[in-house]
Amino acid sequence: MIPTQMDIDNSGKLEVARALQARLDAAKLHIVEDQTRFDTLQSALAKDPGLLSEGVAGTTDPAIVAAEVASQIAFLRNLKFQYLEQKAKDQYVKTIVSDEAPNINAEDNELLRIENERKKEILSAAKARLAEKYSDVRTLAPLVEQDYNKARSLTQEAAALARQILDARLTLTRLRQAHPHPRLTIPAANAQLDAQVAEMQELDDELQNVTARVEEVKERVMAGSREVERLRVERADLEKTVKAGQDEVQDGRVVGLYDWFTASLALYRELVSLEASHFESENELHLSYVVTPTGSTERRKIFIKLLFVPNSRQLADAEVAGLVEDIGDVVGAHVQANNVPGLIAAVLARARAGA
């Protein structure tokens, strides 16, 4: 039987696929060895958590630890990229040598796109919460340290005052022993005693005040420590969530796109003076703006509540709070025209004009 042109083409593609498979088998990718090393390191850290604080290589410098963590993250990213690359090559080889082509249609691609979008949204929300917790920790840490230093100084001052009181009492006892009666007259001794009693009373009052302040500062320090510990736990949970989201998302551009989107959103909020926004329900949106009227330095808060027809983009009603004048006609006209951007622009213009 004479081979046809199609058989010759298929035979050539099969030879190319076999050659590619042979090259992959001969390549030294060290994927299995690296996985074994990683599992061994994770097992050692799980058995002895102290290794994490002491450093695997015996390092305790935070900068060295940060560099080591960054190196490990880069290594894991490279490992993930190699895994995805080898997985794609393996699927490509299997597709070529398979007798039946996989049934991939537009619906499958759309489902994959929707799933990736959902995972990206979850990852973005988790990263935002993690960044917020990082900001809270950075904000509270200097305050806790300041309160701790203040408490330590007050404690030292209280200890010094206590030593002064003891020294004064000891000095008085020695003077009485060294100069027995009748070295002084009764009126002079009484006057000196009254003066010393008054001084001791003042020192006692000052010691009580200092002690009360020390207790108050200690309570604040304890409260701050509890808050820092709570934020540390929340940060650890968020880091786990972010890591899990990063493992699920296969697009390496997610981090860059998220940073770009976060910066763009912050810039937009700053430009339009938007302070806060949230959905009270599925068809109710609350917007809070902070504007400075022309010719004034006092900032004014404007609250806008937008009500939409359920399951549609039709504006049903709007409420505005924070303005001096009544702008019901403006609100009604924009609600009737279903012009949400125009309504917000008109309200902000009135607020900046001092209405």
FIRO-369082 format. One line per field, with one value per residue (C-alpha): residue number from 0; x, y, z. Coordinates in nm, 4 decimals. Layout:
FIRO-369082
k = c(NUM / ...)
c1 = c(X / ...)
c2 = c(Y / ...)
c3 = c(Z / ...)
end
This chain:
FIRO-369082
k = c(0 / 1 / 2 / 3 / 4 / 5 / 6 / 7 / 8 / 9 / 10 / 11 / 12 / 13 / 14 / 15 / 16 / 17 / 18 / 19 / 20 / 21 / 22 / 23 / 24 / 25 / 26 / 27 / 28 / 29 / 30 / 31 / 32 / 33 / 34 / 35 / 36 / 37 / 38 / 39 / 40 / 41 / 42 / 43 / 44 / 45 / 46 / 47 / 48 / 49 / 50 / 51 / 52 / 53 / 54 / 55 / 56 / 57 / 58 / 59 / 60 / 61 / 62 / 63 / 64 / 65 / 66 / 67 / 68 / 69 / 70 / 71 / 72 / 73 / 74 / 75 / 76 / 77 / 78 / 79 / 80 / 81 / 82 / 83 / 84 / 85 / 86 / 87 / 88 / 89 / 90 / 91 / 92 / 93 / 94 / 95 / 96 / 97 / 98 / 99 / 100 / 101 / 102 / 103 / 104 / 105 / 106 / 107 / 108 / 109 / 110 / 111 / 112 / 113 / 114 / 115 / 116 / 117 / 118 / 119 / 120 / 121 / 122 / 123 / 124 / 125 / 126 / 127 / 128 / 129 / 130 / 131 / 132 / 133 / 134 / 135 / 136 / 137 / 138 / 139 / 140 / 141 / 142 / 143 / 144 / 145 / 146 / 147 / 148 / 149 / 150 / 151 / 152 / 153 / 154 / 155 / 156 / 157 / 158 / 159 / 160 / 161 / 162 / 163 / 164 / 165 / 166 / 167 / 168 / 169 / 170 / 171 / 172 / 173 / 174 / 175 / 176 / 177 / 178 / 179 / 180 / 181 / 182 / 183 / 184 / 185 / 186 / 187 / 188 / 189 / 190 / 191 / 192 / 193 / 194 / 195 / 196 / 197 / 198 / 199 / 200 / 201 / 202 / 203 / 204 / 205 / 206 / 207 / 208 / 209 / 210 / 211 / 212 / 213 / 214 / 215 / 216 / 217 / 218 / 219 / 220 / 221 / 222 / 223 / 224 / 225 / 226 / 227 / 228 / 229 / 230 / 231 / 232 / 233 / 234 / 235 / 236 / 237 / 238 / 239 / 240 / 241 / 242 / 243 / 244 / 245 / 246 / 247 / 248 / 249 / 250 / 251 / 252 / 253 / 254 / 255 / 256 / 257 / 258 / 259 / 260 / 261 / 262 / 263 / 264 / 265 / 266 / 267 / 268 / 269 / 270 / 271 / 272 / 273 / 274 / 275 / 276 / 277 / 278 / 279 / 280 / 281 / 282 / 283 / 284 / 285 / 286 / 287 / 288 / 289 / 290 / 291 / 292 / 293 / 294 / 295 / 296 / 297 / 298 / 299 / 300 / 301 / 302 / 303 / 304 / 305 / 306 / 307 / 308 / 309 / 310 / 311 / 312 / 313 / 314 / 315 / 316 / 317 / 318 / 319 / 320 / 321 / 322 / 323 / 324 / 325 / 326 / 327 / 328 / 329 / 330 / 331 / 332 / 333 / 334 / 335 / 336 / 337 / 338 / 339 / 340 / 341 / 342 / 343 / 344 / 345 / 346 / 347 / 348 / 349 / 350 / 351 / 352 / 353 / 354)
c1 = c(0.0000 / 0.1447 / 0.1392 / -0.0621 / 0.0478 / -0.1624 / 0.0081 / 0.3475 / 0.2519 / 0.1155 / 0.4303 / 0.6487 / 0.4474 / 0.4683 / 0.8468 / 0.8690 / 0.6504 / 0.8629 / 1.1802 / 1.0293 / 0.9288 / 1.2829 / 1.4313 / 1.1963 / 1.2927 / 1.6641 / 1.6383 / 1.7534 / 1.4714 / 1.5136 / 1.1397 / 1.1096 / 1.4280 / 1.3150 / 0.9742 / 1.1429 / 1.3674 / 1.0698 / 0.8662 / 1.1644 / 1.2029 / 0.8296 / 0.8349 / 1.1318 / 0.9592 / 0.6353 / 0.8168 / 1.0293 / 0.8731 / 1.1722 / 1.3737 / 1.1640 / 1.2625 / 1.6233 / 1.6641 / 1.7330 / 2.0941 / 2.1351 / 2.0592 / 1.8548 / 1.8973 / 1.5542 / 1.7194 / 1.8871 / 1.5624 / 1.3745 / 1.6335 / 1.6054 / 1.2255 / 1.2450 / 1.4885 / 1.2577 / 0.9584 / 1.1534 / 1.2579 / 0.8987 / 0.7757 / 1.0407 / 0.9465 / 0.5795 / 0.6620 / 0.8671 / 0.5846 / 0.3272 / 0.5631 / 0.6233 / 0.2536 / 0.1691 / 0.4337 / 0.2987 / -0.0570 / 0.0664 / 0.2469 / -0.0561 / -0.2793 / -0.0505 / -0.0114 / -0.3767 / -0.6108 / -0.9020 / -0.8656 / -0.9960 / -1.3342 / -1.2614 / -1.5245 / -1.6072 / -1.8244 / -1.5317 / -1.3111 / -1.5842 / -1.6243 / -1.2488 / -1.2458 / -1.5323 / -1.3592 / -1.0308 / -1.2148 / -1.3788 / -1.0462 / -0.8858 / -1.1573 / -1.1096 / -0.7317 / -0.7710 / -1.0031 / -0.7671 / -0.4686 / -0.6600 / -0.7427 / -0.3822 / -0.2546 / -0.5013 / -0.3825 / -0.0189 / -0.1054 / -0.2760 / 0.0277 / 0.2644 / 0.0399 / -0.0012 / 0.3557 / 0.5093 / 0.2235 / 0.2742 / 0.6477 / 0.5884 / 0.3491 / 0.5960 / 0.8810 / 0.6577 / 0.5549 / 0.9170 / 1.0207 / 0.7321 / 0.8225 / 1.1821 / 1.0636 / 0.8369 / 1.1233 / 1.3504 / 1.0873 / 1.0443 / 1.4198 / 1.4212 / 1.1446 / 1.3342 / 1.6567 / 1.4758 / 1.3289 / 1.6652 / 1.8366 / 1.5741 / 1.6234 / 2.0016 / 1.9725 / 1.7466 / 1.9908 / 2.2935 / 2.1300 / 1.9159 / 1.6928 / 1.7263 / 1.9142 / 1.6122 / 1.3279 / 0.9835 / 0.8460 / 1.1440 / 1.1198 / 0.7459 / 0.7994 / 1.0696 / 0.8515 / 0.5570 / 0.7755 / 0.9062 / 0.5575 / 0.4333 / 0.7232 / 0.6621 / 0.2924 / 0.3730 / 0.6113 / 0.3472 / 0.0874 / 0.3299 / 0.4112 / 0.0419 / -0.0089 / 0.2881 / 0.1657 / -0.1796 / -0.0280 / 0.1930 / -0.1108 / -0.2980 / -0.0078 / 0.0315 / -0.3334 / -0.2920 / 0.0201 / -0.1598 / -0.4544 / -0.2167 / -0.0332 / -0.3601 / -0.4591 / -0.1192 / -0.1501 / -0.4991 / -0.3764 / -0.0819 / -0.3213 / -0.5442 / -0.2395 / -0.1313 / -0.4797 / -0.4845 / -0.1361 / -0.2581 / -0.5620 / -0.3463 / -0.1019 / -0.3881 / -0.5269 / -0.1857 / -0.1554 / -0.4956 / -0.4480 / -0.2285 / -0.1903 / 0.1395 / 0.0176 / -0.2358 / -0.0046 / 0.0849 / -0.2754 / -0.3861 / -0.1278 / -0.2310 / -0.5996 / -0.5377 / -0.3355 / -0.5965 / -0.8798 / -0.6957 / -0.6263 / -0.9901 / -1.1110 / -0.8710 / -0.9822 / -1.3552 / -1.3151 / -1.4775 / -1.4253 / -1.6262 / -1.8688 / -2.0545 / -2.3644 / -2.6240 / -2.8264 / -2.8430 / -3.0154 / -2.8941 / -2.5575 / -2.4173 / -2.1534 / -1.9697 / -1.7765 / -1.5645 / -1.5403 / -1.4079 / -1.6400 / -1.4930 / -1.3615 / -1.3661 / -1.1195 / -1.3793 / -1.4355 / -1.7930 / -1.9185 / -2.1775 / -2.3791 / -2.5626 / -2.7900 / -2.8860 / -3.1786 / -3.2104 / -3.4911 / -3.4149 / -3.2317 / -3.1762 / -2.9634 / -3.2625 / -3.2284 / -3.5435 / -3.4671 / -3.1819 / -3.1266 / -2.8677 / -2.7541 / -2.5022 / -2.6196 / -2.7737 / -3.0110 / -3.2863 / -3.1986 / -3.4996 / -3.5711 / -3.2175 / -3.2409 / -3.5808 / -3.4651 / -3.1604 / -3.3599 / -3.6138 / -3.3339 / -3.1547 / -2.8330 / -2.6305 / -2.2989 / -2.4816 / -2.6567 / -2.3292 / -2.1548 / -2.4400 / -2.4442 / -2.0671 / -2.0762 / -2.3420 / -2.1393 / -1.8166 / -2.0093 / -2.1147 / -2.4780)
c2 = c(0.0000 / 0.3344 / 0.5928 / 0.9048 / 1.2645 / 1.2880 / 0.9802 / 1.1296 / 1.4598 / 1.2772 / 1.0637 / 1.3760 / 1.5455 / 1.2284 / 1.2204 / 1.5864 / 1.5181 / 1.2187 / 1.4225 / 1.6963 / 1.4372 / 1.2937 / 1.6410 / 1.7019 / 1.3691 / 1.4444 / 1.8004 / 1.8432 / 2.0508 / 1.9346 / 1.9742 / 1.6582 / 1.7362 / 2.0937 / 1.9714 / 1.7276 / 2.0021 / 2.2330 / 1.9627 / 1.8853 / 2.2519 / 2.2869 / 1.9766 / 2.1099 / 2.4455 / 2.2718 / 2.0538 / 2.3383 / 2.6865 / 2.8386 / 2.7900 / 3.0597 / 3.3220 / 3.2049 / 3.1805 / 2.8623 / 2.9608 / 3.1033 / 3.4606 / 3.6928 / 4.0188 / 4.1264 / 4.2573 / 3.9206 / 3.7381 / 3.9686 / 3.9063 / 3.5312 / 3.5489 / 3.7522 / 3.4973 / 3.2106 / 3.3912 / 3.4468 / 3.0804 / 2.9646 / 3.1939 / 3.0566 / 2.7032 / 2.7755 / 2.9203 / 2.6120 / 2.3883 / 2.5746 / 2.5699 / 2.1949 / 2.1334 / 2.3308 / 2.1399 / 1.8093 / 1.9037 / 2.0180 / 1.6864 / 1.4880 / 1.6938 / 1.6283 / 1.2535 / 1.1991 / 1.0523 / 1.2701 / 1.6471 / 1.7921 / 1.9567 / 2.3170 / 2.5716 / 2.9330 / 2.8393 / 2.6666 / 2.9709 / 3.1985 / 2.9811 / 2.9895 / 3.3655 / 3.4105 / 3.1834 / 3.3762 / 3.7067 / 3.5762 / 3.4569 / 3.7894 / 3.9786 / 3.7578 / 3.8087 / 4.1861 / 4.2061 / 3.9947 / 4.2088 / 4.5259 / 4.3902 / 4.2814 / 4.6262 / 4.7838 / 4.5603 / 4.6390 / 5.0098 / 4.9629 / 4.7796 / 5.0489 / 5.3165 / 5.1525 / 5.0290 / 5.3785 / 5.4687 / 5.1536 / 5.2152 / 5.5762 / 5.4688 / 5.2032 / 5.4545 / 5.6950 / 5.4191 / 5.3187 / 5.6791 / 5.7223 / 5.3953 / 5.5082 / 5.8410 / 5.6644 / 5.4406 / 5.7435 / 5.9219 / 5.6140 / 5.5991 / 5.9693 / 5.9146 / 5.6273 / 5.8297 / 6.1220 / 5.8997 / 5.7351 / 6.0753 / 6.1983 / 5.8896 / 5.9345 / 6.3015 / 6.2198 / 5.9557 / 6.1825 / 6.4843 / 6.3713 / 6.5985 / 6.8788 / 7.0039 / 7.1967 / 7.3775 / 7.2309 / 7.5040 / 7.4713 / 7.0904 / 7.1080 / 7.3562 / 7.1416 / 6.8330 / 7.0075 / 7.1121 / 6.7590 / 6.6126 / 6.8590 / 6.7711 / 6.3995 / 6.4505 / 6.6326 / 6.3545 / 6.0934 / 6.2805 / 6.3091 / 5.9392 / 5.8522 / 6.0690 / 5.9114 / 5.5637 / 5.6402 / 5.7672 / 5.4575 / 5.2315 / 5.4265 / 5.4060 / 5.0342 / 4.9778 / 5.1668 / 4.9673 / 4.6409 / 4.7465 / 4.8438 / 4.5135 / 4.3220 / 4.5233 / 4.4599 / 4.0876 / 4.0825 / 4.2633 / 4.0229 / 3.7256 / 3.8892 / 3.9652 / 3.6016 / 3.4884 / 3.7391 / 3.6320 / 3.2730 / 3.3838 / 3.5884 / 3.2997 / 3.0628 / 3.3089 / 3.3473 / 2.9684 / 2.9503 / 3.2358 / 3.1292 / 3.4751 / 3.6276 / 3.9780 / 3.9866 / 4.1656 / 4.4388 / 4.4850 / 4.4991 / 4.7671 / 4.9668 / 4.9360 / 5.0342 / 5.3412 / 5.4426 / 5.4014 / 5.6098 / 5.8823 / 5.8853 / 5.9142 / 6.2032 / 6.3840 / 6.3622 / 6.4098 / 6.0704 / 5.9682 / 5.6445 / 5.4337 / 5.1124 / 4.9194 / 4.9224 / 4.6671 / 4.5300 / 4.8441 / 5.1089 / 5.2878 / 5.5292 / 5.7887 / 6.0248 / 6.3272 / 6.5855 / 6.9197 / 7.2641 / 7.5491 / 7.8369 / 8.1120 / 7.8917 / 7.6619 / 7.4495 / 7.1085 / 7.0005 / 6.6430 / 6.5622 / 6.2387 / 6.1019 / 5.7971 / 5.6471 / 5.4080 / 5.1995 / 4.9914 / 4.6274 / 4.4242 / 4.7268 / 5.0392 / 5.2728 / 5.5403 / 5.5395 / 5.8057 / 6.0009 / 6.1726 / 6.4431 / 6.5559 / 6.8218 / 7.1155 / 7.4351 / 7.4946 / 7.2631 / 7.1083 / 6.8846 / 7.0169 / 6.9328 / 6.5840 / 6.5234 / 6.6336 / 6.4053 / 6.1116 / 6.1513 / 6.1597 / 5.8647 / 6.0726 / 5.9592 / 6.1268 / 6.4523 / 6.4401 / 6.3864 / 6.6606 / 6.9049 / 6.8310 / 6.8696 / 7.1936 / 7.3349 / 7.2227 / 7.3841 / 7.7020 / 7.7214 / 7.6228)
c3 = c(0.0000 / -0.1059 / 0.1812 / 0.1086 / 0.1605 / 0.4810 / 0.6259 / 0.5477 / 0.7220 / 1.0268 / 1.0449 / 1.0333 / 1.3133 / 1.5201 / 1.4832 / 1.5882 / 1.8936 / 1.9915 / 1.9533 / 2.1761 / 2.4366 / 2.4318 / 2.4855 / 2.7805 / 2.9359 / 2.8914 / 3.0321 / 3.3931 / 3.5391 / 3.9023 / 3.9643 / 4.1735 / 4.3740 / 4.4422 / 4.5550 / 4.7937 / 4.9336 / 4.9814 / 5.1600 / 5.3861 / 5.4802 / 5.5483 / 5.7683 / 5.9679 / 6.0253 / 6.1271 / 6.3830 / 6.5269 / 6.4741 / 6.6503 / 6.3322 / 6.1691 / 6.4291 / 6.4483 / 6.0726 / 5.8811 / 5.8247 / 6.1746 / 6.0698 / 6.2887 / 6.0982 / 5.9590 / 5.6424 / 5.5801 / 5.6551 / 5.4154 / 5.1450 / 5.2048 / 5.1820 / 4.8608 / 4.7172 / 4.8073 / 4.6550 / 4.3324 / 4.3332 / 4.3824 / 4.1057 / 3.8729 / 3.9761 / 3.9106 / 3.5693 / 3.4793 / 3.5966 / 3.3862 / 3.0886 / 3.1156 / 3.1704 / 2.8559 / 2.6574 / 2.7860 / 2.6878 / 2.3498 / 2.2893 / 2.4029 / 2.1716 / 1.8757 / 1.9270 / 2.0265 / 1.7675 / 1.8763 / 1.9139 / 2.2452 / 2.2246 / 2.3248 / 2.2278 / 2.3034 / 2.6019 / 2.7733 / 2.7160 / 2.8517 / 3.1630 / 3.2184 / 3.1748 / 3.4251 / 3.6781 / 3.6403 / 3.6865 / 4.0045 / 4.1424 / 4.0528 / 4.2408 / 4.5478 / 4.5305 / 4.4923 / 4.7940 / 5.0057 / 4.9072 / 4.9931 / 5.3384 / 5.3871 / 5.2888 / 5.5324 / 5.8146 / 5.7288 / 5.7463 / 6.0855 / 6.2219 / 6.0937 / 6.2481 / 6.5883 / 6.6370 / 6.6940 / 6.9305 / 7.1358 / 7.1500 / 7.2576 / 7.5357 / 7.6467 / 7.6697 / 7.8619 / 8.1053 / 8.1538 / 8.2290 / 8.4745 / 8.6448 / 8.6828 / 8.8213 / 9.0730 / 9.1831 / 9.2243 / 9.4356 / 9.6543 / 9.7109 / 9.7994 / 10.0553 / 10.2146 / 10.2189 / 10.3818 / 10.6524 / 10.7141 / 10.7365 / 10.9860 / 11.2027 / 11.2039 / 11.2958 / 11.5874 / 11.7073 / 11.6631 / 11.8278 / 12.1203 / 12.3236 / 12.4351 / 12.1311 / 12.0100 / 12.1753 / 12.1532 / 11.9213 / 11.6857 / 11.6812 / 11.6131 / 11.3319 / 11.1759 / 11.2154 / 11.0517 / 10.7614 / 10.7164 / 10.7418 / 10.4815 / 10.2528 / 10.2981 / 10.2290 / 9.9079 / 9.8046 / 9.8863 / 9.6817 / 9.3937 / 9.4233 / 9.4127 / 9.1060 / 8.9337 / 9.0288 / 8.8896 / 8.5656 / 8.5468 / 8.5847 / 8.3200 / 8.0775 / 8.1502 / 8.0671 / 7.7395 / 7.6582 / 7.7309 / 7.5155 / 7.2352 / 7.2683 / 7.2442 / 6.9380 / 6.7760 / 6.8473 / 6.6978 / 6.3880 / 6.3629 / 6.3665 / 6.1069 / 5.8937 / 5.9092 / 5.8016 / 5.5160 / 5.4060 / 5.3878 / 5.1857 / 4.9475 / 4.9050 / 4.8296 / 4.5748 / 4.4119 / 4.3803 / 4.2101 / 3.9633 / 3.6690 / 3.5131 / 3.6264 / 3.5417 / 3.8267 / 4.0715 / 3.8253 / 3.7173 / 4.0793 / 4.1653 / 3.8591 / 3.9457 / 4.3109 / 4.2128 / 3.9529 / 4.2032 / 4.4659 / 4.2069 / 4.0988 / 4.4598 / 4.5192 / 4.2026 / 4.2750 / 4.6553 / 4.7207 / 5.0815 / 5.1042 / 4.9010 / 4.9726 / 4.8719 / 5.1481 / 4.9488 / 4.5942 / 4.4623 / 4.7126 / 4.6845 / 4.9469 / 4.8477 / 5.0863 / 4.9507 / 5.1341 / 4.9523 / 5.0409 / 4.9375 / 4.7405 / 4.9667 / 5.2770 / 5.4494 / 5.6267 / 5.4691 / 5.4185 / 5.4042 / 5.1375 / 5.1539 / 4.8472 / 4.8552 / 4.5171 / 4.4808 / 4.1628 / 4.0217 / 4.1214 / 3.8592 / 3.6338 / 3.5949 / 3.6118 / 3.8810 / 4.0957 / 4.3608 / 4.5179 / 4.8525 / 4.9240 / 5.2701 / 5.3697 / 5.1545 / 5.2851 / 4.9946 / 4.8760 / 4.5409 / 4.5031 / 4.1513 / 4.0384 / 4.1893 / 4.0311 / 3.6848 / 3.6913 / 3.8337 / 3.5554 / 3.2966 / 3.4656 / 3.4685 / 3.7709 / 3.6690 / 3.5981 / 3.9358 / 4.1252 / 3.9262 / 3.9933 / 4.3674 / 4.3988 / 4.1992 / 4.4340 / 4.7364 / 4.6088 / 4.5345 / 4.8988 / 4.8497)
end
